[in-house]
């Protein structure tokens, strides 16, 4: 890179001042060796308007390395909060990076995203999210690795990415006019819809496997109930997004029998997990919930993951 890149890091938050502070401290520790140190501005969008959150931003702005802008988006929902980042960034940035408020970046996170972007001339670069418990979890069946997202070799071409760890070329957003679909504001999967739309417009989406962020898992999420609910929401969201791109009849024909088969197959694996380590009890249970979520979406039901403060937008 010959010029100093201008980067905006977008952070959407809701009633999580302590976790937000941990994230901002992590961003303050970023190091750069593969690319020159960029000009970084952090935009924190508060989806509530909390004095505690504003105080965290003020404190970190005074003591940290980067410029921090605090914005409020009173319209409830993750799509509205993410769109606020796009509307706030104006012409400052070459790229926007998104990271969640309950995550913590590795020191080389942004360095790796920018390096892979330059190497492949990518429009979007995504990276891995690894689970890490915030405290000891007594339930032996749960492991941090269960919370890890799928990983790929660096340079893998993808059809979509996720906003929990991503770098986006701003000119692509401006040219396309794409925003996060507000109908997903309370259900989630707004990022899947956004990046699948970009892919269909010709965006080059690339994976950077060394651009790691850590999902800091609170005790409340280290439960079988949460794990199963998460599977259900993911399955439900997958079908709802696909219905935006394909005819409903085709979706039902393709995925209704597949989801039924998935439930039966995973139920068998769930039973076999009692006798063989080859099958994971928890993964099988989550897969059943995932397929159940698909089934409910196929009959037109939407699971509103963020109707109550939960999961990613769960308060402290």
C-alpha positions in Angstrom: 0.0 0.0 0.0 1.5 3.3 -1.1 -0.9 5.7 0.7 -2.1 5.8 4.2 -5.4 4.0 4.3 -8.4 5.5 6.1 -10.3 3.0 8.1 -13.5 3.2 10.0 -14.2 0.5 12.6 -17.9 0.3 13.2 -19.2 -1.0 16.6 -22.9 -1.4 17.3 -23.7 -1.7 21.0 -26.7 -2.1 23.3 -26.5 -1.9 27.1 -22.9 -3.3 27.3 -20.6 -0.6 28.6 -18.2 -3.0 30.3 -17.8 -5.2 27.2 -17.6 -2.2 25.0 -14.7 -0.9 27.1 -12.9 -4.2 26.8 -13.4 -4.1 23.0 -12.1 -0.5 22.7 -9.1 -1.4 24.8 -8.4 -4.3 22.5 -8.6 -2.0 19.4 -6.2 0.3 21.2 -3.6 -2.6 21.2 -3.7 -3.2 17.5 -0.3 -3.6 15.8 0.7 -3.4 12.2 3.6 -5.1 10.5 2.3 -6.2 7.1 0.7 -2.8 6.2 1.5 0.8 7.2 -0.4 2.0 10.3 -3.7 3.3 8.9 -5.6 6.4 9.8 -8.3 4.9 12.1 -11.6 6.3 13.3 -13.9 4.2 15.5 -17.7 4.9 15.2 -19.7 3.5 18.2 -23.4 3.4 17.5 -25.4 3.1 20.7 -28.8 1.5 20.0 -30.2 2.8 23.2 -28.6 6.2 24.2 -26.9 5.2 27.4 -25.0 7.6 29.5 -22.7 4.8 30.7 -21.9 3.9 27.1 -21.1 7.5 26.2 -18.8 7.8 29.3 -16.9 4.7 28.1 -16.4 6.4 24.7 -15.4 9.7 26.3 -12.8 7.9 28.5 -11.3 5.9 25.7 -11.2 8.9 23.4 -9.2 10.8 26.0 -6.7 8.0 26.7 -6.6 5.9 23.5 -4.8 6.0 20.2 -7.7 6.4 17.8 -10.5 8.9 17.2 -13.8 7.7 18.6 -17.2 9.1 17.5 -20.2 8.3 19.6 -23.6 8.1 17.8 -27.1 7.2 18.9 -29.6 5.2 16.9 -32.9 5.2 18.8 -34.7 3.1 16.2 -34.4 -0.4 17.7 -32.7 -3.2 15.7 -29.3 -4.2 14.5 -30.0 -3.2 10.9 -30.7 0.4 11.9 -27.6 0.5 14.0 -25.3 -0.9 11.3 -26.8 1.5 8.7 -26.0 4.4 11.1 -22.3 3.5 10.6 -22.6 3.8 6.8 -24.6 7.1 7.1 -22.0 8.6 9.6 -18.8 7.6 7.8 -19.4 10.0 4.9 -16.3 10.3 2.8 -13.7 9.7 5.5 -12.9 6.0 4.9 -11.5 3.8 2.2 -12.7 0.8 4.2 -15.1 0.0 7.0 -14.4 -2.8 9.4 -17.2 -4.2 11.6 -16.6 -6.0 14.9 -19.2 -6.9 17.6 -19.3 -5.2 21.0 -18.9 -8.6 22.9 -15.7 -9.5 21.0 -12.0 -8.8 21.4 -9.6 -8.5 18.4 -6.3 -10.2 18.2 -3.5 -7.7 18.0 -2.9 -8.3 14.3 -6.6 -8.5 13.4 -6.9 -5.4 11.2 -3.3 -5.8 9.9 -4.3 -9.2 8.5 -7.6 -8.0 7.0 -5.8 -5.1 5.2 -3.0 -7.3 4.1 -5.3 -10.0 2.6 -7.4 -7.2 1.0 -4.4 -5.8 -0.8 -3.0 -9.3 -1.7 -6.3 -10.3 -3.4 -7.7 -6.8 -4.3 -10.8 -7.9 -2.4 -13.9 -5.9 -1.9 -14.8 -7.7 1.3 -12.5 -9.7 3.7 -13.9 -11.9 6.4 -12.1 -13.6 9.3 -12.6 -16.2 12.0 -14.4 -15.8 15.3 -13.2 -18.0 18.1 -15.1 -18.6 21.3 -13.6 -17.8 24.7 -15.4 -18.1 28.0 -15.4 -15.0 30.2 -15.4 -17.1 33.3 -15.2 -20.8 34.4 -18.1 -22.9 33.1 -19.0 -25.8 35.2 -21.0 -27.7 32.6 -18.5 -30.2 31.2 -20.5 -30.8 28.0 -19.8 -27.2 26.8 -16.5 -26.3 25.3 -15.2 -23.0 23.8 -14.7 -24.7 20.5 -18.4 -25.3 20.1 -18.8 -21.5 19.7 -16.2 -21.2 16.9 -17.5 -20.3 13.5 -16.4 -22.1 10.3 -12.9 -21.4 9.1 -11.3 -21.6 5.6 -7.8 -21.3 4.2 -6.7 -17.7 3.6 -7.6 -16.7 0.0 -10.8 -18.8 -0.1 -13.5 -17.1 -2.2 -16.8 -16.8 -0.4 -20.4 -16.0 -1.3 -21.1 -14.0 1.9 -19.4 -12.8 5.1 -20.5 -11.8 8.6 -20.3 -8.4 10.4 -18.7 -9.9 13.5 -15.4 -9.8 11.7 -15.2 -8.1 8.3 -13.6 -5.4 6.2 -15.6 -3.7 3.4 -14.5 -1.5 0.6 -16.6 1.7 1.1 -16.7 2.6 -2.7 -18.6 -0.7 -3.3 -21.3 0.3 -0.8 -21.6 3.8 -2.2 -21.8 2.5 -5.8 -24.4 -0.2 -5.1 -26.4 1.8 -2.6 -26.7 -1.3 -0.5 -27.8 -1.0 3.2 -28.7 -3.6 5.8 -32.3 -4.6 5.2 -34.4 -3.3 8.0 -36.9 -6.1 7.8 -34.1 -8.2 9.5 -33.7 -5.6 12.3 -35.1 -7.8 15.0 -34.5 -11.2 13.5 -30.8 -11.1 12.6 -29.2 -12.3 9.4 -29.1 -8.8 8.0 -25.4 -9.2 7.3 -26.0 -12.5 5.3 -28.6 -10.7 3.1 -26.3 -7.7 2.7 -23.2 -9.7 1.6 -25.1 -12.1 -0.6 -26.6 -9.1 -2.4 -23.1 -7.7 -2.8 -21.8 -11.1 -4.1 -24.5 -11.0 -6.8 -23.3 -7.6 -7.8 -19.8 -8.9 -8.3 -18.1 -8.2 -5.0 -15.0 -10.2 -4.4 -15.3 -11.7 -0.9 -12.1 -13.3 0.5 -11.3 -15.1 3.7 -8.3 -14.1 5.9 -7.8 -17.0 8.4 -5.2 -15.1 10.6 -7.5 -12.1 11.2 -8.8 -13.5 14.4 -11.3 -12.0 16.8 -12.5 -13.7 20.0 -16.2 -14.0 21.0 -16.2 -13.4 24.7 -18.9 -15.8 26.0 -20.7 -14.8 29.2 -21.9 -17.4 31.6 -25.5 -16.8 30.5 -24.7 -18.0 27.0 -22.8 -21.1 28.2 -25.9 -23.2 28.4 -27.5 -25.9 26.3 -30.6 -23.9 26.0 -28.8 -20.9 24.4 -26.9 -23.2 22.1 -30.1 -24.8 20.9 -31.9 -21.5 20.5 -28.9 -20.2 18.5 -29.2 -23.2 16.1 -32.9 -22.5 15.7 -32.3 -18.8 14.8 -29.6 -19.7 12.3 -31.8 -22.2 10.5 -34.8 -19.9 10.5 -32.7 -17.0 9.2 -31.0 -19.0 6.4 -34.4 -19.8 4.8 -35.7 -16.2 5.2 -32.6 -14.8 3.4 -32.8 -17.4 0.6 -36.5 -16.5 0.0 -35.3 -13.0 -0.9 -33.3 -14.4 -3.7 -35.3 -17.4 -4.9 -38.9 -18.3 -5.6 -40.7 -19.6 -2.5 -42.0 -22.7 -4.2 -38.4 -23.7 -5.2 -37.2 -23.0 -1.7 -39.9 -25.3 -0.2 -39.3 -28.0 -2.7 -35.6 -28.0 -2.1 -35.4 -27.5 1.7 -38.5 -29.0 3.2 -37.5 -32.6 2.6 -33.9 -31.7 3.4 -34.8 -30.3 6.8 -37.0 -33.3 7.6 -34.1 -35.6 6.7 -31.8 -33.5 8.7 -34.0 -33.8 11.8 -34.2 -37.6 11.5 -30.5 -38.0 10.8 -29.5 -35.8 13.7 -31.9 -37.5 16.1 -30.2 -40.8 15.3 -26.8 -39.2 15.9 -28.1 -37.8 19.1 -29.1 -41.3 20.3 -25.8 -42.8 19.1 -23.8 -40.1 21.0 -24.6 -42.0 24.2 -22.6 -45.0 22.9 -20.0 -43.5 20.6 -17.6 -40.5 20.8 -17.9 -40.3 17.0 -21.1 -38.3 17.5 -21.4 -35.1 19.5 -24.5 -34.8 21.7 -24.5 -31.0 21.6 -23.7 -30.6 17.9 -26.5 -33.1 17.1 -29.0 -31.3 19.3 -28.1 -28.0 17.8 -28.5 -29.4 14.3 -32.0 -30.6 15.1 -32.9 -27.1 16.3 -31.3 -25.7 13.1 -33.5 -27.8 10.9 -36.5 -27.0 13.0 -35.8 -23.4 12.4 -35.7 -24.0 8.7 -39.0 -25.8 8.8 -40.7 -22.9 10.6 -39.3 -20.4 8.1 -40.6 -22.5 5.3 -44.1 -22.1 6.6 -43.7 -18.4 7.0 -42.7 -17.9 10.6 -39.9 -15.5 11.6 -37.9 -15.9 14.8 -37.2 -12.5 16.2 -33.9 -13.0 17.8 -33.5 -9.4 19.0 -37.1 -8.7 20.0 -35.8 -9.1 23.6 -32.3 -8.2 24.5 -30.6 -11.5 23.9 -27.5 -13.1 22.3 -25.4 -10.5 20.5 -27.5 -7.6 21.9 -27.8 -9.1 25.4 -27.3 -6.5 28.1 -24.8 -7.0 30.9 
